[in-house]
Amino acid sequence: MRLLKFAEFVNEMFLNEGGNAIEDARPIKQSEIDKTYDYVKKEIFPLFGLRPDLDATPIGSFKKKLDDQTSGDIDIACSIEAIAGNAGITMNEVLDHIEEVLQKAGFSTKKVKGFNQISVGVPIEGDPKKGTAQIDLMLTANMEWSKFMYHSPDFREEESKYKGMYRNVLLMSIVSECKKEATKKLETGETVEYKQYVIRLESGIWEVGKSFMGAKGLVKSAKLLHDQDKFVTSTPEAVTEIAFGSTVLPSEIMTFEEIWKKFEDPKFIHRDRKDAILKRFKDYILSCKVPVPIEVSETYPNLFN
């Protein structure tokens, strides 16, 4: 599976809400969400033996928007293990299996290997006359991880001023920099290789190796050393402990504001790496071309100058 660049992943998953992979799909009104999801549970889930809430559940901004807002799609986390087990196939075969089954059932689909997902067009509220809604079936090996990482604040309750993307960008910045260390240096002290943790939204935290060595010497942008990839965890509790210590619970870092408050706390366990974390956060925000959170611009007015 191709590993997507950060900005590419964020733009599709959090900003464009799927990017209209199904050509004739239209935005869904909040009043249409429930009946459309009921249709999915009745007509799509049984094709793969998926049990609602156990093997498949909506994630992201599902039913968390204001009444006058629309949704570009409905994101549903689906257990890859459940689908593979029910079909008697390997997990590597699941994506193609879903596509084949849905197309045979008459649904329009688009397979997106980079996201490990299938987009499918379904009639809004089960009525073809009302148009087509895009449903993104997002395969996961850990339902709790997907619900944690694709969490969206409830804007009906004013849970946050920001989309879930901002929370994830800051959390990713902390995790990426908190244990970063050089593993190979030149005699001059320049870093040749280093290792760090990275959050991969679709699978968990990984320890990766990167190298600045190119064909003609050191280069500016480090390249991933794929043979050094090492899975670390996909447990929300473990991720939270890595970022903030054992006294913090996953439920305490579900919004950007909550994470920012802990980041700015004088007792933040990675306070010695705050400059590196802020630089990483800046790079991520610039790559996604999104507005800077007010809290950041007020506290660090020169960061983006």
Residue pairs with C-beta under 8 A, 6 or more apart in sequence:
1 113
1 114
1 116
2 113
2 114
3 114
3 200
3 224
4 114
4 115
5 287
6 172
6 284
6 287
6 288
7 284
7 287
7 288
7 289
8 114
9 114
9 115
9 201
10 165
10 168
10 169
10 284
10 288
11 19
11 288
12 18
12 19
12 115
13 115
13 150
13 165
13 201
14 163
14 164
14 165
14 168
15 163
15 165
15 288
15 290
16 72
17 60
17 61
17 71
17 72
17 73
17 75
18 72
18 73
18 75
18 119
18 134
18 136
19 72
20 72
20 134
21 110
21 112
21 119
21 134
21 136
22 108
22 109
22 110
22 119
22 120
22 121
22 132
22 134
23 108
24 108
24 121
24 131
24 132
25 73
25 121
25 131
25 132
25 133
25 134
26 124
26 131
26 132
26 133
27 70
27 71
27 72
28 36
28 70
28 71
28 72
28 73
28 74
28 124
28 133
29 70
30 63
30 65
30 66
30 67
30 69
30 70
30 71
31 67
32 124
32 125
32 130
32 133
33 62
33 63
33 71
33 74
34 63
35 125
35 126
36 74
36 122
36 124
36 125
36 126
36 133
37 58
37 62
37 74
38 126
39 122
39 123
39 125
39 126
40 74
40 76
40 122
40 135
41 52
42 126
43 122
43 126
44 50
44 102
44 107
44 120
44 122
44 135
44 137
45 51
45 52
45 55
45 56
47 101
47 102
47 105
48 78
48 82
48 83
48 86
48 87
48 98
48 101
49 55
49 82
49 83
49 86
49 87
50 56
50 78
50 79
50 82
50 83
51 82
54 79
55 78
55 79
55 82
55 83
55 143
56 76
56 77
56 78
56 79
56 82
56 137
57 76
57 77
57 143
57 147
58 74
58 75
58 76
58 77
59 75
59 76
59 77
59 138
59 146
59 147
59 150
59 151
59 152
60 75
60 150
60 151
60 152
60 164
61 71
61 152
61 155
61 164
62 71
62 74
62 75
62 152
64 152
64 153
64 154
64 155
64 156
65 71
65 155
65 156
66 155
66 156
69 155
72 134
73 119
73 133
73 134
73 135
73 136
74 133
74 134
74 135
74 136
75 136
75 138
75 150
76 135
76 136
76 137
76 138
77 138
77 140
77 143
77 146
77 147
77 150
78 137
78 138
78 139
78 140
79 139
79 140
79 141
79 143
80 91
80 94
80 116
80 139
80 140
80 141
81 91
81 141
83 94
83 97
83 98
83 139
84 90
84 91
84 93
84 94
87 93
87 94
87 97
89 97
91 141
94 139
95 111
95 113
95 116
95 118
95 139
96 111
98 109
98 118
98 137
99 109
99 111
99 118
102 109
102 118
102 120
103 109
107 120
107 121
107 122
108 120
108 121
108 132
109 118
109 119
109 120
109 121
110 118
110 119
111 117
111 118
112 118
112 119
115 138
115 202
116 138
116 139
116 140
116 202
117 136
117 137
117 138
117 139
118 136
118 137
119 134
119 135
119 136
119 137
120 134
120 135
120 137
121 132
121 133
121 134
121 135
122 132
122 133
122 135
123 130
123 131
123 132
123 133
124 130
124 131
124 132
124 133
138 146
138 150
138 202
139 202
140 146
140 202
141 203
141 234
142 204
142 234
142 235
144 235
144 236
145 203
145 204
145 234
145 235
145 236
148 236
148 239
148 250
149 168
149 199
149 201
150 164
150 201
151 164
151 167
151 254
152 163
152 164
153 159
153 160
153 162
153 163
153 164
153 167
153 254
153 255
159 254
159 255
160 167
160 255
160 256
160 257
161 256
161 257
161 293
161 294
162 255
162 256
162 257
162 293
165 288
165 290
166 256
166 290
166 293
167 253
167 254
167 255
167 256
167 258
167 259
168 199
168 201
169 281
169 284
169 285
169 288
170 256
170 259
170 260
170 263
170 281
171 199
171 239
171 243
171 253
171 259
172 198
172 199
172 280
172 284
173 277
173 278
173 280
173 281
173 284
174 243
174 259
174 263
174 270
174 277
175 197
175 198
175 199
175 205
175 239
175 242
175 243
176 196
176 197
176 198
176 199
176 280
177 196
177 270
177 273
177 276
177 277
177 280
178 197
178 242
178 243
178 270
178 273
178 277
179 196
179 197
179 242
180 194
180 195
180 196
180 197
180 273
180 276
181 194
181 195
181 196
182 191
182 192
182 193
182 194
183 193
183 194
183 195
183 209
184 191
184 192
184 193
184 194
185 191
185 192
186 192
186 218
190 212
190 218
191 212
192 211
192 212
192 213
192 218
193 209
193 210
193 211
193 212
193 213
193 225
194 209
194 210
194 222
195 207
195 208
195 209
195 210
195 228
196 207
196 208
196 210
197 205
197 206
197 207
197 208
197 232
197 242
198 205
198 206
198 208
199 205
199 239
200 206
203 231
203 234
204 231
204 232
204 233
204 234
204 235
204 239
205 231
205 232
205 233
205 234
205 238
205 239
205 242
206 229
206 230
206 231
206 232
207 228
207 229
207 230
207 232
208 224
208 225
208 228
208 229
208 230
209 224
209 225
209 228
209 229
210 222
210 223
210 224
210 225
211 222
211 223
211 225
212 218
212 219
212 220
212 221
212 222
213 219
214 223
232 238
233 239
233 242
236 250
237 249
237 250
239 250
240 248
240 249
240 250
240 252
240 253
241 248
243 253
243 270
244 253
244 262
244 268
244 269
245 269
248 262
252 258
252 262
253 259
253 262
256 293
256 295
257 295
260 293
260 295
260 296
262 268
263 274
263 277
264 299
268 274
270 277
278 300
278 303
281 296
282 303
282 304
285 292
285 304
286 304
292 304
296 303
297 303
297 304
